[in-house]
Amino acid sequence: MTLEGLEEPLAPPSKFTERDMLDLLARRYTQRSQGTNDRWVRAEHVRNGTGFYGYSEETGRCNDWRGLRTADFFAVDTYESKGHEIHGHEVKVSRSDWLHELADPTKAEAFKRYCTRWWLVTPDASIVRPGELPAGWGVLALRGGRLHAVHRAPKLDPLPMPKPLWISLMRAASKTAWKVTQ
């Protein structure tokens, strides 16, 4: 089928994977200036603890499997002048993926409470219907091959990050950096 004025058939909508979106996040948070280090530390698939079962706020220790959570992406700003902000990201590539996230708000909350900003990252902002975006969330969506803030994430007042989460974040950052160099 063709539309009037178009000679070629319309291509089906592009399908994006989590990997595609993580690569776009890495691109967004790579900022190097001559004579300085990279501004951002990036980490993919950050778990909320270092043990197999995750971290429990209540006990301060790794707990059973119900406590295990994974955030898709963290970006930590290393510039003191910018406030050392910690940005957390949840990648959702489809409406059904987004609805699954909304059904269990504890997943994002396990990380959001320690972040300065919290973002939903999606190839298409229309997966979020009016009134669905939880308080404290921003939206990064694909436009022109790059991620743009469709809804700016408000600045949050993060809690101090527990030691197991910091260690897990460092571990994930190391793995992410290693992947980039390969």
Backbone as JSON Lines, residues from 0, in Angstrom:
{"i":0,"aa":"M","n":[0.84,-1.17,0.0],"ca":[0.0,0.0,0.0],"c":[0.89,1.24,0.0]}
{"i":1,"aa":"T","n":[0.52,2.23,-0.78],"ca":[1.26,3.49,-0.8],"c":[0.31,4.63,-0.52]}
{"i":2,"aa":"L","n":[0.83,5.7,0.02],"ca":[0.06,6.9,0.24],"c":[0.25,7.83,-0.94]}
{"i":3,"aa":"E","n":[-0.75,8.61,-1.21],"ca":[-0.68,9.55,-2.31],"c":[0.56,10.43,-2.18]}
{"i":4,"aa":"G","n":[1.33,10.52,-3.25],"ca":[2.54,11.32,-3.23],"c":[3.79,10.55,-2.84]}
{"i":5,"aa":"L","n":[3.63,9.33,-2.35],"ca":[4.78,8.49,-2.01],"c":[4.9,7.38,-3.03]}
{"i":6,"aa":"E","n":[6.1,7.2,-3.53],"ca":[6.32,6.16,-4.53],"c":[6.66,4.83,-3.89]}
{"i":7,"aa":"E","n":[7.26,4.87,-2.72],"ca":[7.65,3.64,-2.03],"c":[6.62,3.28,-0.97]}
{"i":8,"aa":"P","n":[6.41,1.99,-0.74],"ca":[5.51,1.62,0.36],"c":[6.09,2.08,1.69]}
{"i":9,"aa":"L","n":[5.2,2.35,2.62],"ca":[5.64,2.75,3.96],"c":[6.33,1.58,4.64]}
{"i":10,"aa":"A","n":[7.45,1.86,5.29],"ca":[8.15,0.82,6.03],"c":[7.41,0.57,7.33]}
{"i":11,"aa":"P","n":[7.44,-0.68,7.81],"ca":[6.81,-0.94,9.11],"c":[7.56,-0.16,10.19]}
{"i":12,"aa":"P","n":[6.88,0.15,11.29],"ca":[7.55,0.89,12.36],"c":[8.79,0.14,12.82]}
{"i":13,"aa":"S","n":[9.84,0.89,13.12],"ca":[11.07,0.27,13.6],"c":[10.85,-0.3,14.99]}
{"i":14,"aa":"K","n":[11.45,-1.43,15.24],"ca":[11.39,-2.05,16.56],"c":[12.7,-1.77,17.27]}
{"i":15,"aa":"F","n":[12.6,-1.3,18.46],"ca":[13.79,-1.01,19.24],"c":[13.88,-2.0,20.38]}
{"i":16,"aa":"T","n":[15.09,-2.37,20.71],"ca":[15.34,-3.28,21.82],"c":[15.89,-2.49,23.0]}
{"i":17,"aa":"E","n":[15.94,-3.14,24.14],"ca":[16.56,-2.52,25.29],"c":[18.02,-2.17,24.97]}
{"i":18,"aa":"R","n":[18.7,-3.06,24.26],"ca":[20.1,-2.81,23.88],"c":[20.23,-1.52,23.08]}
{"i":19,"aa":"D","n":[19.33,-1.31,22.12],"ca":[19.35,-0.07,21.33],"c":[19.23,1.15,22.23]}
{"i":20,"aa":"M","n":[18.32,1.08,23.18],"ca":[18.08,2.22,24.07],"c":[19.26,2.44,25.02]}
{"i":21,"aa":"L","n":[19.87,1.35,25.5],"ca":[21.05,1.49,26.37],"c":[22.2,2.14,25.6]}
{"i":22,"aa":"D","n":[22.35,1.78,24.34],"ca":[23.4,2.4,23.52],"c":[23.13,3.89,23.34]}
{"i":23,"aa":"L","n":[21.86,4.25,23.16],"ca":[21.51,5.67,23.04],"c":[21.76,6.42,24.35]}
{"i":24,"aa":"L","n":[21.5,5.76,25.48],"ca":[21.8,6.38,26.78],"c":[23.31,6.59,26.94]}
{"i":25,"aa":"A","n":[24.1,5.59,26.56],"ca":[25.55,5.72,26.65],"c":[26.03,6.9,25.81]}
{"i":26,"aa":"R","n":[25.44,7.06,24.65],"ca":[25.79,8.18,23.77],"c":[25.4,9.52,24.42]}
{"i":27,"aa":"R","n":[24.22,9.56,25.01],"ca":[23.75,10.8,25.65],"c":[24.66,11.2,26.8]}
{"i":28,"aa":"Y","n":[25.13,10.22,27.55],"ca":[25.93,10.5,28.75],"c":[27.43,10.3,28.52]}
{"i":29,"aa":"T","n":[27.89,10.5,27.31],"ca":[29.32,10.52,27.04],"c":[29.67,11.94,26.66]}
{"i":30,"aa":"Q","n":[30.43,12.59,27.51],"ca":[30.77,13.98,27.29],"c":[32.23,14.19,27.68]}
{"i":31,"aa":"R","n":[33.05,14.3,26.68],"ca":[34.48,14.51,26.93],"c":[34.89,15.87,26.39]}
{"i":32,"aa":"S","n":[35.72,16.54,27.14],"ca":[36.31,17.8,26.71],"c":[37.82,17.63,26.71]}
{"i":33,"aa":"Q","n":[38.49,18.35,25.83],"ca":[39.93,18.24,25.77],"c":[40.54,18.62,27.12]}
{"i":34,"aa":"G","n":[41.42,17.77,27.61],"ca":[42.1,18.05,28.86],"c":[41.34,17.62,30.11]}
{"i":35,"aa":"T","n":[40.17,17.02,29.94],"ca":[39.4,16.57,31.1],"c":[38.98,15.12,30.91]}
{"i":36,"aa":"N","n":[38.54,14.52,31.98],"ca":[37.98,13.17,31.9],"c":[36.55,13.24,31.42]}
{"i":37,"aa":"D","n":[35.99,12.09,31.12],"ca":[34.59,12.0,30.76],"c":[33.76,12.52,31.94]}
{"i":38,"aa":"R","n":[32.76,13.32,31.65],"ca":[31.94,13.92,32.7],"c":[31.12,12.87,33.44]}
{"i":39,"aa":"W","n":[30.67,11.82,32.77],"ca":[29.71,10.88,33.34],"c":[30.32,9.51,33.57]}
{"i":40,"aa":"V","n":[29.91,8.88,34.65],"ca":[30.15,7.46,34.87],"c":[28.85,6.76,34.52]}
{"i":41,"aa":"R","n":[28.93,5.78,33.64],"ca":[27.74,5.07,33.15],"c":[27.74,3.63,33.66]}
{"i":42,"aa":"A","n":[26.55,3.14,33.97],"ca":[26.43,1.76,34.44],"c":[25.11,1.17,33.95]}
{"i":43,"aa":"E","n":[25.21,0.01,33.32],"ca":[24.03,-0.71,32.86],"c":[23.69,-1.82,33.85]}
{"i":44,"aa":"H","n":[22.42,-2.1,33.98],"ca":[21.91,-3.23,34.78],"c":[22.48,-3.23,36.19]}
{"i":45,"aa":"V","n":[22.12,-2.22,36.92],"ca":[22.58,-2.05,38.3],"c":[21.62,-2.77,39.23]}
{"i":46,"aa":"R","n":[22.14,-3.7,40.0],"ca":[21.31,-4.42,40.97],"c":[21.31,-3.67,42.29]}
{"i":47,"aa":"N","n":[20.31,-3.96,43.1],"ca":[20.2,-3.24,44.37],"c":[21.0,-3.89,45.5]}
{"i":48,"aa":"G","n":[21.91,-4.74,45.17],"ca":[22.79,-5.35,46.15],"c":[23.8,-6.24,45.45]}
{"i":49,"aa":"T","n":[24.76,-6.7,46.22],"ca":[25.83,-7.5,45.63],"c":[25.6,-9.0,45.78]}
{"i":50,"aa":"G","n":[24.71,-9.39,46.64],"ca":[24.41,-10.8,46.8],"c":[23.43,-11.29,45.76]}
{"i":51,"aa":"F","n":[23.24,-12.56,45.7],"ca":[22.32,-13.15,44.72],"c":[20.9,-12.67,44.94]}
{"i":52,"aa":"Y","n":[20.54,-12.38,46.16],"ca":[19.15,-12.07,46.48],"c":[18.84,-10.59,46.65]}
{"i":53,"aa":"G","n":[19.76,-9.69,46.41],"ca":[19.45,-8.27,46.53],"c":[19.63,-7.75,47.95]}
{"i":54,"aa":"Y","n":[19.18,-6.54,48.16],"ca":[19.41,-5.83,49.41],"c":[18.09,-5.47,50.07]}
{"i":55,"aa":"S","n":[18.02,-5.59,51.37],"ca":[16.82,-5.25,52.13],"c":[17.07,-3.99,52.94]}
{"i":56,"aa":"E","n":[16.2,-2.99,52.74],"ca":[16.28,-1.76,53.55],"c":[16.04,-2.08,55.02]}
{"i":57,"aa":"E","n":[15.14,-3.02,55.27],"ca":[14.75,-3.32,56.65],"c":[15.88,-3.94,57.46]}
{"i":58,"aa":"T","n":[16.59,-4.88,56.84],"ca":[17.63,-5.6,57.59],"c":[19.02,-5.04,57.34]}
{"i":59,"aa":"G","n":[19.18,-4.26,56.25],"ca":[20.51,-3.77,55.91],"c":[21.41,-4.86,55.37]}
{"i":60,"aa":"R","n":[20.81,-5.98,54.96],"ca":[21.58,-7.12,54.44],"c":[20.92,-7.64,53.17]}
{"i":61,"aa":"C","n":[21.63,-8.53,52.51],"ca":[21.02,-9.21,51.37],"c":[19.91,-10.1,51.9]}
{"i":62,"aa":"N","n":[18.82,-10.15,51.16],"ca":[17.66,-10.91,51.65],"c":[17.19,-11.92,50.62]}
{"i":63,"aa":"D","n":[15.96,-12.34,50.71],"ca":[15.46,-13.37,49.8],"c":[15.2,-12.81,48.41]}
{"i":64,"aa":"W","n":[14.84,-13.66,47.48],"ca":[14.7,-13.31,46.06],"c":[13.7,-12.2,45.79]}
{"i":65,"aa":"R","n":[12.75,-11.97,46.7],"ca":[11.74,-10.93,46.48],"c":[12.35,-9.53,46.52]}
{"i":66,"aa":"G","n":[13.52,-9.39,47.13],"ca":[14.15,-8.08,47.21],"c":[15.05,-7.75,46.03]}
{"i":67,"aa":"L","n":[15.28,-8.71,45.15],"ca":[16.19,-8.49,44.02],"c":[15.56,-7.57,42.99]}
{"i":68,"aa":"R","n":[16.24,-6.49,42.67],"ca":[15.79,-5.51,41.67],"c":[16.97,-5.13,40.8]}
{"i":69,"aa":"T","n":[16.68,-4.71,39.58],"ca":[17.71,-4.25,38.65],"c":[17.23,-2.99,37.96]}
{"i":70,"aa":"A","n":[18.02,-1.93,38.04],"ca":[17.75,-0.7,37.28],"c":[18.48,-0.82,35.95]}
{"i":71,"aa":"D","n":[17.87,-0.32,34.9],"ca":[18.45,-0.48,33.57],"c":[19.73,0.32,33.37]}
{"i":72,"aa":"F","n":[19.78,1.55,33.89],"ca":[20.93,2.4,33.59],"c":[21.07,3.48,34.65]}
{"i":73,"aa":"F","n":[22.3,3.73,35.06],"ca":[22.63,4.85,35.93],"c":[23.66,5.72,35.23]}
{"i":74,"aa":"A","n":[23.57,7.02,35.43],"ca":[24.59,7.96,34.97],"c":[24.9,8.88,36.15]}
{"i":75,"aa":"V","n":[26.16,8.9,36.55],"ca":[26.58,9.7,37.7],"c":[27.46,10.84,37.17]}
{"i":76,"aa":"D","n":[27.05,12.06,37.46],"ca":[27.77,13.26,37.02],"c":[28.98,13.47,37.92]}
{"i":77,"aa":"T","n":[30.16,13.49,37.32],"ca":[31.38,13.64,38.11],"c":[31.77,15.1,38.33]}
{"i":78,"aa":"Y","n":[31.02,16.02,37.75],"ca":[31.34,17.44,37.9],"c":[30.74,18.0,39.19]}
{"i":79,"aa":"E","n":[31.62,18.43,40.08],"ca":[31.16,19.02,41.34],"c":[30.3,20.25,41.09]}
{"i":80,"aa":"S","n":[30.67,21.04,40.08],"ca":[29.92,22.26,39.77],"c":[28.49,21.98,39.34]}
{"i":81,"aa":"K","n":[28.22,20.75,38.94],"ca":[26.87,20.35,38.52],"c":[26.15,19.57,39.62]}
{"i":82,"aa":"G","n":[26.77,19.46,40.78],"ca":[26.11,18.86,41.93],"c":[26.21,17.36,42.05]}
{"i":83,"aa":"H","n":[27.1,16.73,41.28],"ca":[27.26,15.27,41.35],"c":[25.91,14.54,41.27]}
{"i":84,"aa":"E","n":[25.09,14.93,40.34],"ca":[23.76,14.32,40.22],"c":[23.84,12.85,39.82]}
{"i":85,"aa":"I","n":[22.9,12.08,40.34],"ca":[22.77,10.67,40.0],"c":[21.46,10.52,39.24]}
{"i":86,"aa":"H","n":[21.56,10.09,37.98],"ca":[20.37,9.9,37.14],"c":[20.11,8.41,37.0]}
{"i":87,"aa":"G","n":[18.9,7.97,37.36],"ca":[18.49,6.59,37.17],"c":[17.54,6.5,35.99]}
{"i":88,"aa":"H","n":[17.56,5.35,35.3],"ca":[16.77,5.19,34.07],"c":[16.11,3.82,34.02]}
{"i":89,"aa":"E","n":[14.86,3.82,33.63],"ca":[14.12,2.59,33.32],"c":[13.8,2.62,31.84]}
{"i":90,"aa":"V","n":[14.23,1.61,31.11],"ca":[13.99,1.52,29.67],"c":[12.71,0.72,29.43]}
{"i":91,"aa":"K","n":[11.82,1.28,28.64],"ca":[10.58,0.6,28.25],"c":[10.4,0.8,26.74]}
{"i":92,"aa":"V","n":[10.37,-0.32,26.0],"ca":[10.32,-0.22,24.54],"c":[8.93,-0.44,23.97]}
{"i":93,"aa":"S","n":[7.96,-0.74,24.82],"ca":[6.6,-0.97,24.33],"c":[5.58,-0.55,25.39]}
{"i":94,"aa":"R","n":[4.37,-0.4,24.95],"ca":[3.28,-0.05,25.87],"c":[3.1,-1.15,26.92]}
{"i":95,"aa":"S","n":[3.13,-2.4,26.5],"ca":[2.93,-3.5,27.45],"c":[4.06,-3.53,28.48]}
{"i":96,"aa":"D","n":[5.27,-3.23,28.05],"ca":[6.42,-3.14,28.96],"c":[6.17,-2.04,30.0]}
{"i":97,"aa":"W","n":[5.66,-0.91,29.54],"ca":[5.36,0.22,30.43],"c":[4.26,-0.15,31.43]}
{"i":98,"aa":"L","n":[3.21,-0.8,30.96],"ca":[2.11,-1.2,31.86],"c":[2.6,-2.18,32.92]}
{"i":99,"aa":"H","n":[3.52,-3.05,32.54],"ca":[4.11,-3.98,33.51],"c":[4.87,-3.21,34.59]}
{"i":100,"aa":"E","n":[5.57,-2.17,34.2],"ca":[6.29,-1.32,35.16],"c":[5.31,-0.64,36.12]}
{"i":101,"aa":"L","n":[4.23,-0.11,35.58],"ca":[3.24,0.58,36.41],"c":[2.57,-0.37,37.41]}
{"i":102,"aa":"A","n":[2.48,-1.64,37.05],"ca":[1.83,-2.62,37.92],"c":[2.65,-2.9,39.18]}
{"i":103,"aa":"D","n":[3.96,-2.63,39.14],"ca":[4.81,-2.88,40.31],"c":[5.72,-1.67,40.56]}
{"i":104,"aa":"P","n":[5.19,-0.62,41.18],"ca":[5.99,0.59,41.41],"c":[7.16,0.38,42.37]}
{"i":105,"aa":"T","n":[7.17,-0.73,43.1],"ca":[8.27,-0.95,44.04],"c":[9.6,-1.18,43.31]}
{"i":106,"aa":"K","n":[9.55,-1.66,42.08],"ca":[10.79,-1.91,41.33],"c":[11.56,-0.61,41.14]}
{"i":107,"aa":"A","n":[10.92,0.4,40.59],"ca":[11.6,1.67,40.36],"c":[11.92,2.36,41.68]}
{"i":108,"aa":"E","n":[11.02,2.27,42.63],"ca":[11.21,2.95,43.91],"c":[12.44,2.43,44.65]}
{"i":109,"aa":"A","n":[12.81,1.17,44.41],"ca":[14.0,0.6,45.04],"c":[15.26,1.39,44.67]}
{"i":110,"aa":"F","n":[15.23,2.1,43.54],"ca":[16.38,2.88,43.09],"c":[16.13,4.38,43.09]}
{"i":111,"aa":"K","n":[14.93,4.78,42.71],"ca":[14.6,6.2,42.55],"c":[14.89,7.0,43.81]}
{"i":112,"aa":"R","n":[14.67,6.41,44.95],"ca":[14.86,7.12,46.23],"c":[16.32,7.54,46.46]}
{"i":113,"aa":"Y","n":[17.25,6.95,45.7],"ca":[18.67,7.28,45.83],"c":[19.19,8.15,44.69]}
{"i":114,"aa":"C","n":[18.29,8.56,43.81],"ca":[18.68,9.32,42.61],"c":[18.27,10.78,42.7]}
{"i":115,"aa":"T","n":[19.04,11.62,42.03],"ca":[18.71,13.03,41.92],"c":[17.64,13.24,40.86]}
{"i":116,"aa":"R","n":[17.66,12.4,39.84],"ca":[16.63,12.43,38.78],"c":[16.33,11.01,38.35]}
{"i":117,"aa":"W","n":[15.07,10.79,37.98],"ca":[14.64,9.46,37.55],"c":[13.92,9.58,36.2]}
{"i":118,"aa":"W","n":[14.33,8.76,35.25],"ca":[13.84,8.87,33.87],"c":[13.23,7.56,33.36]}
{"i":119,"aa":"L","n":[12.15,7.71,32.62],"ca":[11.65,6.65,31.74],"c":[12.31,6.9,30.39]}
{"i":120,"aa":"V","n":[12.86,5.86,29.79],"ca":[13.53,5.98,28.49],"c":[12.78,5.09,27.51]}
{"i":121,"aa":"T","n":[12.33,5.69,26.41],"ca":[11.5,4.97,25.46],"c":[11.74,5.47,24.04]}
{"i":122,"aa":"P","n":[11.57,4.59,23.05],"ca":[11.69,5.07,21.67],"c":[10.5,5.94,21.27]}
{"i":123,"aa":"D","n":[9.38,5.8,21.99],"ca":[8.15,6.5,21.61],"c":[7.42,6.97,22.87]}
{"i":124,"aa":"A","n":[7.4,8.28,23.09],"ca":[6.78,8.84,24.3],"c":[5.29,8.56,24.38]}
{"i":125,"aa":"S","n":[4.66,8.19,23.27],"ca":[3.21,7.96,23.29],"c":[2.83,6.67,24.03]}
{"i":126,"aa":"I","n":[3.81,5.87,24.44],"ca":[3.46,4.69,25.24],"c":[2.92,5.1,26.6]}
{"i":127,"aa":"V","n":[3.23,6.34,27.01],"ca":[2.74,6.87,28.28],"c":[1.51,7.72,27.99]}
{"i":128,"aa":"R","n":[0.39,7.31,28.54],"ca":[-0.85,8.06,28.35],"c":[-0.94,9.18,29.38]}
{"i":129,"aa":"P","n":[-1.72,10.22,29.09],"ca":[-1.87,11.33,30.04],"c":[-2.27,10.82,31.43]}
{"i":130,"aa":"G","n":[-1.58,11.33,32.43],"ca":[-1.87,10.97,33.81],"c":[-1.17,9.72,34.31]}
{"i":131,"aa":"E","n":[-0.44,9.01,33.44],"ca":[0.2,7.76,33.86],"c":[1.6,7.93,34.44]}
{"i":132,"aa":"L","n":[2.27,9.0,34.1],"ca":[3.65,9.16,34.55],"c":[3.68,9.41,36.06]}
{"i":133,"aa":"P","n":[4.35,8.53,36.81],"ca":[4.4,8.72,38.26],"c":[5.11,10.02,38.64]}
{"i":134,"aa":"A","n":[4.77,10.52,39.8],"ca":[5.41,11.73,40.32],"c":[6.92,11.5,40.42]}
{"i":135,"aa":"G","n":[7.68,12.51,40.06],"ca":[9.12,12.42,40.17],"c":[9.83,11.81,38.98]}
{"i":136,"aa":"W","n":[9.08,11.43,37.94],"ca":[9.68,10.83,36.75],"c":[9.79,11.85,35.63]}
{"i":137,"aa":"G","n":[10.82,11.69,34.8],"ca":[10.94,12.41,33.55],"c":[10.87,11.4,32.41]}
{"i":138,"aa":"V","n":[10.78,11.9,31.18],"ca":[10.72,11.02,30.01],"c":[11.78,11.45,29.0]}
{"i":139,"aa":"L","n":[12.62,10.5,28.63],"ca":[13.55,10.66,27.51],"c":[13.01,9.82,26.37]}
{"i":140,"aa":"A","n":[12.83,10.44,25.2],"ca":[12.3,9.72,24.04],"c":[13.17,9.99,22.83]}
{"i":141,"aa":"L","n":[13.11,9.06,21.9],"ca":[13.9,9.13,20.69],"c":[13.32,10.15,19.71]}
{"i":142,"aa":"R","n":[14.19,11.01,19.22],"ca":[13.81,11.97,18.18],"c":[15.06,12.3,17.38]}
{"i":143,"aa":"G","n":[15.0,12.07,16.09],"ca":[16.15,12.39,15.24],"c":[17.39,11.59,15.57]}
{"i":144,"aa":"G","n":[17.22,10.35,16.01],"ca":[18.35,9.49,16.3],"c":[19.02,9.71,17.65]}
{"i":145,"aa":"R","n":[18.45,10.6,18.47],"ca":[19.0,10.89,19.8],"c":[17.88,10.91,20.84]}
{"i":146,"aa":"L","n":[18.27,10.77,22.08],"ca":[17.3,10.87,23.17],"c":[17.15,12.32,23.59]}
{"i":147,"aa":"H","n":[15.9,12.76,23.72],"ca":[15.59,14.12,24.13],"c":[14.62,14.08,25.31]}
{"i":148,"aa":"A","n":[14.74,15.05,26.2],"ca":[13.83,15.15,27.34],"c":[12.48,15.67,26.85]}
{"i":149,"aa":"V","n":[11.5,14.79,26.84],"ca":[10.13,15.16,26.47],"c":[9.43,15.76,27.69]}
{"i":150,"aa":"H","n":[9.75,15.2,28.84],"ca":[9.25,15.71,30.12],"c":[10.45,15.7,31.07]}
{"i":151,"aa":"R","n":[10.91,16.86,31.45],"ca":[12.12,16.95,32.28],"c":[11.89,16.32,33.65]}
{"i":152,"aa":"A","n":[12.84,15.49,34.05],"ca":[12.76,14.87,35.37],"c":[13.0,15.93,36.43]}
{"i":153,"aa":"P","n":[12.11,16.02,37.42],"ca":[12.34,17.0,38.48],"c":[13.52,16.59,39.35]}
{"i":154,"aa":"K","n":[14.13,17.58,39.96],"ca":[15.23,17.29,40.88],"c":[14.65,16.71,42.16]}
{"i":155,"aa":"L","n":[15.15,15.56,42.54],"ca":[14.68,14.86,43.74],"c":[15.67,15.08,44.88]}
{"i":156,"aa":"D","n":[15.26,14.76,46.06],"ca":[16.11,14.85,47.25],"c":[16.49,13.42,47.64]}
{"i":157,"aa":"P","n":[17.59,12.9,47.09],"ca":[17.89,11.49,47.3],"c":[18.34,11.15,48.72]}
{"i":158,"aa":"L","n":[18.01,9.95,49.11],"ca":[18.52,9.39,50.36],"c":[19.97,8.97,50.15]}
{"i":159,"aa":"P","n":[20.76,8.87,51.22],"ca":[22.11,8.33,51.06],"c":[22.04,6.89,50.54]}
{"i":160,"aa":"M","n":[22.91,6.59,49.61],"ca":[22.89,5.26,48.99],"c":[23.53,4.24,49.94]}
{"i":161,"aa":"P","n":[22.85,3.11,50.17],"ca":[23.44,2.07,51.03],"c":[24.71,1.49,50.39]}
{"i":162,"aa":"K","n":[25.62,1.06,51.23],"ca":[26.9,0.54,50.76],"c":[26.74,-0.59,49.74]}
{"i":163,"aa":"P","n":[25.86,-1.58,49.94],"ca":[25.73,-2.63,48.93],"c":[25.3,-2.09,47.55]}
{"i":164,"aa":"L","n":[24.48,-1.05,47.53],"ca":[24.07,-0.47,46.25],"c":[25.23,0.29,45.61]}
{"i":165,"aa":"W","n":[26.01,1.04,46.4],"ca":[27.19,1.72,45.86],"c":[28.15,0.72,45.24]}
{"i":166,"aa":"I","n":[28.39,-0.37,45.94],"ca":[29.32,-1.38,45.43],"c":[28.77,-2.01,44.16]}
{"i":167,"aa":"S","n":[27.48,-2.29,44.15],"ca":[26.85,-2.84,42.94],"c":[26.93,-1.86,41.78]}
{"i":168,"aa":"L","n":[26.74,-0.57,42.06],"ca":[26.85,0.46,41.03],"c":[28.27,0.5,40.47]}
{"i":169,"aa":"M","n":[29.27,0.42,41.34],"ca":[30.66,0.42,40.87],"c":[30.95,-0.82,40.03]}
{"i":170,"aa":"R","n":[30.43,-1.95,40.46],"ca":[30.62,-3.19,39.71],"c":[30.0,-3.06,38.31]}
{"i":171,"aa":"A","n":[28.78,-2.55,38.25],"ca":[28.09,-2.39,36.96],"c":[28.81,-1.37,36.08]}
{"i":172,"aa":"A","n":[29.34,-0.29,36.68],"ca":[30.08,0.71,35.9],"c":[31.34,0.1,35.31]}
{"i":173,"aa":"S","n":[32.01,-0.74,36.09],"ca":[33.21,-1.4,35.61],"c":[32.88,-2.33,34.43]}
{"i":174,"aa":"K","n":[31.82,-3.11,34.57],"ca":[31.4,-4.0,33.47],"c":[31.01,-3.2,32.24]}
{"i":175,"aa":"T","n":[30.29,-2.1,32.43],"ca":[29.86,-1.27,31.31],"c":[31.06,-0.67,30.6]}
{"i":176,"aa":"A","n":[32.02,-0.15,31.36],"ca":[33.22,0.44,30.76],"c":[34.03,-0.62,30.02]}
{"i":177,"aa":"W","n":[34.09,-1.81,30.57],"ca":[34.83,-2.89,29.94],"c":[34.2,-3.25,28.6]}
{"i":178,"aa":"K","n":[32.87,-3.31,28.54],"ca":[32.18,-3.62,27.28],"c":[32.49,-2.59,26.2]}
{"i":179,"aa":"V","n":[32.56,-1.33,26.61],"ca":[32.8,-0.25,25.65],"c":[34.2,-0.36,25.05]}
{"i":180,"aa":"T","n":[35.17,-0.82,25.83],"ca":[36.55,-0.9,25.34],"c":[36.8,-2.13,24.48]}
{"i":181,"aa":"Q","n":[35.91,-3.06,24.46],"ca":[36.11,-4.29,23.67],"c":[35.76,-4.11,22.22]}
